[in-house]
Structures are given as structure tokens and as C-alpha cells.
């Protein structure tokens, strides 16, 4: 099956720990072997500099710091390849802002 060049995703956004969760839509260019972590990094680096997420994971599936919900299922974003079809990404843990862990000192 041929992949579309753009991935459309809905991503949870939250301005603060007590803030209301909203969703933002993004279109991200798909690349072979792209993980959900790669997609989140692209959003932060290329589309929305206000998007906060913890990008200091081991990238090997061991530490668990990149845990997110993709379409309602908990996954390690460093290991999960971007799936076909609709994509909804939400935090799987308590956050201070967007996907930034609540127990971290700084952003």
C-alpha cells in the first residue's frame, strides 16, 4: 500500500498543569521508518515552537519517558511507527504543559 506524503494528526495541547486540554491539527511530511517521536519532534522544530514535549528519551524503548497515547493506546513513541489512517496523540502521564512531564523542573 502506498503511503500518503502527509500525516494528519490531532495532538493534545495544554497550556499549564491545571489548563484545559485542547487539540491542535497538524500535517507532517511522512518519511520511511518515521516514529511518533520523530513526528512530535517535527511539530516542535518545524511547525509550532510552543509545542512542549520531553525529547530526552533513550530512543531504545527502555526508559519509558516517551510514553504517549496513540489512538487511545499507550505506546512508546520512540518505538511506535506512525500508523496509517487517523492519528490522535495524547499524554499518557500527568503533564505540566503539553507533553512535558509534571515532575520535571524546567521546560
BARO-701419 format. One record per atom (N, C-alpha, C): residue number from 1; residue in one letter; atom name; x, y, z. Coordinates in steps of 0.001 Angstrom, whole numbers, plus 524288, in hexadecimal, padded with zeros to 5 digits. Example, Ala and Ser with C-alpha at 12.3 -4.5 7.8 and 13.67 -1.06 7.14 Angstrom:
<sites>
SITE  seq  type  atom      x      y      z
SITE    1     A     N  83386  7E9C6  81E78
SITE    1     A    CA  8300C  7EE6C  81E78
SITE    1     A     C  83390  7F31C  81E78
SITE    2     S     N  83232  7F736  81BA8
SITE    2     S    CA  83566  7FBDC  81BE4
SITE    2     S     C  83264  8001E  81EBE
</sites>
This chain:
<sites>
SITE  seq  type  atom      x      y      z
SITE    1     X     N  80345  7FB68  80000
SITE    1     X    CA  80000  80000  80000
SITE    1     X     C  8037B  804E4  80000
SITE    2     X     N  8022C  808A0  7FCBB
SITE    2     X    CA  80534  80D70  7FC59
SITE    2     X     C  80398  81140  80099
SITE    3     X     N  80769  81371  8033B
SITE    3     X    CA  80658  81734  80768
SITE    3     X     C  8058B  81C95  80526
SITE    4     X     N  80233  81F96  807A1
SITE    4     X    CA  8018B  82507  80622
SITE    4     X     C  80643  8280F  80807
SITE    5     X     N  807BE  82C35  80541
SITE    5     X    CA  80C5E  82F30  806D1
SITE    5     X     C  80B9E  8324F  80BDE
SITE    6     X     N  806BC  8336A  80D67
SITE    6     X    CA  805C1  83660  81236
SITE    6     X     C  802B9  8331C  81621
SITE    7     X     N  8042A  833A4  81B10
SITE    7     X    CA  80154  83122  81F56
SITE    7     X     C  7FE2A  83568  82204
SITE    8     X     N  7F910  834A6  82255
SITE    8     X    CA  7F5BD  83853  8251D
SITE    8     X     C  7F4E0  83638  82A98
SITE    9     X     N  7F5F0  83975  82E7E
SITE    9     X    CA  7F557  8379B  833DD
SITE    9     X     C  7F2D3  83BC7  83747
SITE   10     X     N  7F017  839DE  83B39
SITE   10     X    CA  7EDEC  83D32  83F57
SITE   10     X     C  7F158  83C51  8441B
SITE   11     X     N  7F335  84099  84653
SITE   11     X    CA  7F6D7  8403D  84AB9
SITE   11     X     C  7F49D  84345  84F53
SITE   12     X     N  7F489  840C9  853E1
SITE   12     X    CA  7F2A8  8435C  858A0
SITE   12     X     C  7F64D  847D4  85A0C
SITE   13     X     N  7F403  84C37  85B99
SITE   13     X    CA  7F704  850C7  85D5F
SITE   13     X     C  7F4CF  8528A  8629D
SITE   14     X     N  7F840  8544C  8660F
SITE   14     X    CA  7F6A2  8562E  86B38
SITE   14     X     C  7FA88  85A5B  86CD5
SITE   15     X     N  7F8A8  85F14  86E0B
SITE   15     X    CA  7FC10  86383  86F45
SITE   15     X     C  7FEB3  86312  87499
SITE   16     X     N  7FC46  8604E  87841
SITE   16     X    CA  7FE77  85FBB  87D82
SITE   16     X     C  7FC5C  85ABA  87FF7
SITE   17     X     N  7FE76  85956  88479
SITE   17     X    CA  7FCC3  85490  88722
SITE   17     X     C  7F6E9  854A6  88845
SITE   18     X     N  7F4E1  85940  88999
SITE   18     X    CA  7EF54  859BD  88ACB
SITE   18     X     C  7EC1B  85B53  88606
SITE   19     X     N  7EEB8  85BF0  8819B
SITE   19     X    CA  7EC17  85DCF  87CE7
SITE   19     X     C  7E86E  859D1  87A74
SITE   20     X     N  7E4F9  85BDB  8774B
SITE   20     X    CA  7E138  858B2  87454
SITE   20     X     C  7E402  85629  86FB2
SITE   21     X     N  7E2DC  8513F  86EAB
SITE   21     X    CA  7E524  84E8E  86A2B
SITE   21     X     C  7E216  85015  86544
SITE   22     X     N  7E4F7  851BB  8614C
SITE   22     X    CA  7E2BD  852C7  85C2C
SITE   22     X     C  7E5C2  84F82  8583B
SITE   23     X     N  7E3EE  84F4E  8537A
SITE   23     X    CA  7E6AA  84C62  84F6D
SITE   23     X     C  7E807  84FFB  84AEF
SITE   24     X     N  7ECBE  84F5E  848F3
SITE   24     X    CA  7EE8B  85245  84462
SITE   24     X     C  7EF76  84E59  84000
SITE   25     X     N  7EE48  84FFC  83B3D
SITE   25     X    CA  7EF18  84CA5  836B0
SITE   25     X     C  7F417  84E48  833E7
SITE   26     X     N  7F72B  84A72  83260
SITE   26     X    CA  7FC08  84B70  82F8E
SITE   26     X     C  7FC64  847BB  82AE5
SITE   27     X     N  7FEFF  8497F  826C8
SITE   27     X    CA  80054  8462A  8225F
SITE   27     X     C  80642  845D7  82227
SITE   28     X     N  8083B  84119  82285
SITE   28     X    CA  80DDA  84024  822DD
SITE   28     X     C  80F82  83CC1  81E3B
SITE   29     X     N  813BA  83E35  81B8C
SITE   29     X    CA  815A1  83AE2  81747
SITE   29     X     C  81750  83592  81961
SITE   30     X     N  81577  83177  816CC
SITE   30     X    CA  816D9  82C30  81871
SITE   30     X     C  81C0E  82A93  81617
SITE   31     X     N  81F40  827EF  8193C
SITE   31     X    CA  82422  825A5  81760
SITE   31     X     C  82448  81FEE  818D2
SITE   32     X     N  826B1  81CBF  81597
SITE   32     X    CA  8271B  81723  816B2
SITE   32     X     C  82983  81643  81C13
SITE   33     X     N  8271D  812D4  81F19
SITE   33     X    CA  82918  81189  82441
SITE   33     X     C  82805  815AE  8285C
SITE   34     X     N  824A6  81968  8272A
SITE   34     X    CA  8237E  81DAE  82ACE
SITE   34     X     C  820A5  81BAA  82F9F
SITE   35     X     N  822B0  81D1E  8343C
SITE   35     X    CA  8201E  81BB6  83926
SITE   35     X     C  81CAF  82038  83AFE
SITE   36     X     N  8196E  81F1C  83ECD
SITE   36     X    CA  81627  82335  84119
SITE   36     X     C  8199B  8275F  8439E
SITE   37     X     N  81DFA  825D8  845FA
SITE   37     X    CA  821A1  829A2  8483C
SITE   37     X     C  823D9  82D2F  843F9
SITE   38     X     N  82537  82AFE  83F74
SITE   38     X    CA  82710  82E2C  83B0F
SITE   38     X     C  822F1  83225  83969
SITE   39     X     N  81E0C  8306E  83944
SITE   39     X    CA  819BC  833D3  837CC
SITE   39     X     C  8192A  83852  83BB8
SITE   40     X     N  81970  83716  840B9
SITE   40     X    CA  81900  83B1D  844C6
SITE   40     X     C  81D99  83EEF  84472
SITE   41     X     N  82239  83CEA  84367
SITE   41     X    CA  826D1  84042  842D3
SITE   41     X     C  82629  843F4  83E29
SITE   42     X     N  823FE  841FD  839E1
SITE   42     X    CA  82314  84538  83544
SITE   42     X     C  81F41  8499E  83688
SITE   43     X     N  81B1F  8485E  8395D
SITE   43     X    CA  8174B  84C61  83AD9
SITE   43     X     C  819F8  850B0  83DF9
SITE   44     X     N  81D0B  84F2F  841E6
SITE   44     X    CA  81FA8  85309  84544
SITE   44     X     C  823C2  85633  8424E
SITE   45     X     N  826BB  853A7  83EE8
SITE   45     X    CA  82B11  85644  83C37
SITE   45     X     C  8295F  85966  83774
SITE   46     X     N  82572  8577B  8349E
SITE   46     X    CA  82426  859CD  82F8B
SITE   46     X     C  81EDB  85C83  82F45
SITE   47     X     N  81B1C  85AE0  83283
SITE   47     X    CA  815CF  85CEC  831F4
SITE   47     X     C  813FE  86061  83670
SITE   48     X     N  81584  85F17  83B37
SITE   48     X    CA  8136C  861E3  83FBD
SITE   48     X     C  81768  861E3  8442B
SITE   49     X     N  81A55  86615  8448E
SITE   49     X    CA  81E5F  86691  8488A
SITE   49     X     C  81C51  866B8  84E15
SITE   50     X     N  81739  86749  84ECE
SITE   50     X    CA  814F6  86759  85415
SITE   50     X     C  8139A  861DC  85602
SITE   51     X     N  81407  85DF9  8529A
SITE   51     X    CA  812B4  8589A  853F9
SITE   51     X     C  816F5  85663  85788
SITE   52     X     N  8157F  854CE  85C41
SITE   52     X    CA  8193E  852E3  86023
SITE   52     X     C  818B5  84CFE  860D1
SITE   53     X     N  81D1B  84A45  86038
SITE   53     X    CA  81D32  844AC  8614E
SITE   53     X     C  822AD  8432B  8630B
SITE   54     X     N  82303  83EC9  865CD
SITE   54     X    CA  827F0  83CFC  86801
SITE   54     X     C  82AD3  839D2  863E8
SITE   55     X     N  82EED  83C0F  861A5
SITE   55     X    CA  831CB  83983  85D67
SITE   55     X     C  8370C  83764  85F4A
SITE   56     X     N  83752  835C1  86417
SITE   56     X    CA  83C31  833A9  86630
SITE   56     X     C  83B88  82DED  86798
SITE   57     X     N  838D3  82B24  86435
SITE   57     X    CA  837E3  82599  8650D
SITE   57     X     C  83CA4  82272  86352
SITE   58     X     N  83CD1  81D94  864E8
SITE   58     X    CA  8412C  81A29  8636E
SITE   58     X     C  840FE  818B7  85DA7
SITE   59     X     N  83C67  81933  85B4A
SITE   59     X    CA  83B79  817EA  855CA
SITE   59     X     C  83C7D  81226  8548C
SITE   60     X     N  83C35  80EE0  8589E
SITE   60     X    CA  83CF4  8093F  857ED
SITE   60     X     C  83870  80618  85A3E
SITE   61     X     N  83494  808BD  85C74
SITE   61     X    CA  83020  805FD  85EAD
SITE   61     X     C  830FB  803EA  86423
SITE   62     X     N  834FB  805E4  866E6
SITE   62     X    CA  8362F  803EF  86C1D
SITE   62     X     C  83434  80772  87083
SITE   63     X     N  834D8  80C8E  86FF5
SITE   63     X    CA  833F6  81012  8746C
SITE   63     X     C  82E3A  81167  87555
SITE   64     X     N  82B14  81174  87140
SITE   64     X    CA  82582  81298  871E1
SITE   64     X     C  82427  81855  8723F
SITE   65     X     N  827F9  81BD7  871DC
SITE   65     X    CA  826CC  8216D  8726A
SITE   65     X     C  823D8  823A4  86DBD
SITE   66     X     N  8237B  820AE  8697E
SITE   66     X    CA  820B6  8228C  864D7
SITE   66     X     C  81B3F  82027  8645F
SITE   67     X     N  81932  81E14  868A4
SITE   67     X    CA  8140A  81B9F  86897
SITE   67     X     C  80FD3  81F90  86733
SITE   68     X     N  80CA7  81E51  8633C
SITE   68     X    CA  8083D  8218D  86198
SITE   68     X     C  803B8  81DED  86031
SITE   69     X     N  7FF2D  82040  85F59
SITE   69     X    CA  7FAB7  81D4D  85D53
SITE   69     X     C  7FA2A  81E93  8578E
SITE   70     X     N  7FA09  81A8A  85461
SITE   70     X    CA  7F914  81B27  84ECE
SITE   70     X     C  7F3F2  8185D  84D9D
SITE   71     X     N  7F02B  81B68  84BEA
SITE   71     X    CA  7EAED  81957  84AD6
SITE   71     X     C  7E8D0  81641  84F83
SITE   72     X     N  7E9D3  81860  85440
SITE   72     X    CA  7E7C0  81617  8590E
SITE   72     X     C  7EAEF  811BB  85B75
SITE   73     X     N  7EF3E  8102E  858F6
SITE   73     X    CA  7F26B  80BD3  85AF2
SITE   73     X     C  7F7C0  80DD5  85CC0
SITE   74     X     N  7F97B  80C42  86173
SITE   74     X    CA  7FEA6  80DC3  8636A
SITE   74     X     C  802F0  80B36  86024
SITE   75     X     N  8069B  80E80  85E4B
SITE   75     X    CA  80AFB  80C98  85B22
SITE   75     X     C  80FE2  80FB5  85C7E
SITE   76     X     N  8145F  80D7D  85B4E
SITE   76     X    CA  81948  81062  85BB5
SITE   76     X     C  81A05  8132D  8567B
SITE   77     X     N  81A12  81856  8569E
SITE   77     X    CA  81A41  81B56  851BF
SITE   77     X     C  81F55  81A92  84EC2
SITE   78     X     N  8237F  81900  85169
SITE   78     X    CA  82880  8181C  84EBF
SITE   78     X     C  82882  81307  84BA2
SITE   79     X     N  824F1  80F7C  84CD5
SITE   79     X    CA  824C9  80A5C  84A42
SITE   79     X     C  82019  809BE  8469F
SITE   80     X     N  81C01  80CE1  84774
SITE   80     X    CA  8172E  80C60  8446E
SITE   80     X     C  817B9  80F18  83F33
SITE   81     X     N  81751  80C15  83AF4
SITE   81     X    CA  81756  80E6B  835C8
SITE   81     X     C  81226  8113C  834E7
SITE   82     X     N  8124C  81587  83211
SITE   82     X    CA  80D8C  81881  830F2
SITE   82     X     C  809D0  814F0  82DF2
SITE   83     X     N  80510  8141F  83012
SITE   83     X    CA  80168  81087  82D8C
SITE   83     X     C  7FE8A  8130B  828F2
SITE   84     X     N  7FC3B  80FCA  825C3
SITE   84     X    CA  7F8D8  81194  82188
SITE   84     X     C  7F3D3  813C3  823E9
SITE   85     X     N  7F165  81763  82145
SITE   85     X    CA  7EC49  81943  822DC
SITE   85     X     C  7EC7D  81D8B  826EB
SITE   86     X     N  7E809  81E94  82950
SITE   86     X    CA  7E7A6  822D4  82D1D
SITE   86     X     C  7EB67  82207  831AD
SITE   87     X     N  7ED7C  82657  83394
SITE   87     X    CA  7F150  82615  837CD
SITE   87     X     C  7EFE6  82A1F  83BEF
SITE   88     X     N  7EF2A  82845  840B9
SITE   88     X    CA  7EE0F  82BB7  84526
SITE   88     X     C  7F217  82A83  8495E
SITE   89     X     N  7F50A  82E8E  84B03
SITE   89     X    CA  7F935  82DD2  84EDF
SITE   89     X     C  7F7D5  830DC  853CC
SITE   90     X     N  7F7FC  82E24  85840
SITE   90     X    CA  7F6D4  8307D  85D58
SITE   90     X     C  7FAF7  82ECE  86144
SITE   91     X     N  7FBC2  831E5  86561
SITE   91     X    CA  7FF60  83033  8697F
SITE   91     X     C  7FD42  82B5D  86C40
SITE   92     X     N  800C0  827E8  86DD5
SITE   92     X    CA  7FF3B  82342  870C9
SITE   92     X     C  80040  8240A  8769A
SITE   93     X     N  80304  82851  877E2
SITE   93     X    CA  80457  82979  87D52
SITE   93     X     C  802A5  82F12  87E95
SITE   94     X     N  802C8  8306B  8838A
SITE   94     X    CA  80196  835BC  8852F
SITE   94     X     C  805B7  8396E  882F2
SITE   95     X     N  803EF  83DE9  880ED
SITE   95     X    CA  8078A  84198  87E7A
SITE   95     X     C  80708  84712  880C0
SITE   96     X     N  80B47  84A0C  88053
SITE   96     X    CA  80B50  84F87  881F0
SITE   96     X     C  80987  85303  87D75
SITE   97     X     N  80ADB  8517B  878B0
SITE   97     X    CA  80946  85445  873F4
SITE   97     X     C  809BF  85081  86F66
SITE   98     X     N  805E0  8505E  86C0E
SITE   98     X    CA  805DE  84CE3  86785
SITE   98     X     C  807A2  8476D  86917
SITE   99     X     N  80C4A  845BA  8676E
SITE   99     X    CA  80E50  84090  868AF
SITE   99     X     C  81309  840DD  86C52
SITE  100     X     N  813C7  8455E  86ED8
SITE  100     X    CA  81824  8460B  8727D
SITE  100     X     C  816A7  843B2  877C1
SITE  101     X     N  819C4  84010  879E2
SITE  101     X    CA  8185C  83D65  87ECD
SITE  101     X     C  8178C  84130  88356
SITE  102     X     N  813A3  84014  88683
SITE  102     X    CA  81250  84372  88AED
SITE  102     X     C  81699  843AA  88F04
SITE  103     X     N  819C0  83F9F  88F75
SITE  103     X    CA  81DC5  83F85  89385
SITE  103     X     C  82304  841BD  891C7
SITE  104     X     N  82351  843F2  88D10
SITE  104     X    CA  82833  84647  88B33
SITE  104     X     C  828CC  84BD6  88D4B
SITE  105     X     N  82DB2  84D77  88DFF
SITE  105     X    CA  82EC0  85297  89031
SITE  105     X     C  82DFD  85715  88C52
SITE  106     X     N  82FA6  85656  8877A
SITE  106     X    CA  82F83  85A98  883B5
SITE  106     X     C  82D76  858C3  87E80
SITE  107     X     N  82C56  85CA2  87B17
SITE  107     X    CA  82A6D  85B5E  875E5
SITE  107     X     C  82E43  85D0D  871F9
</sites>
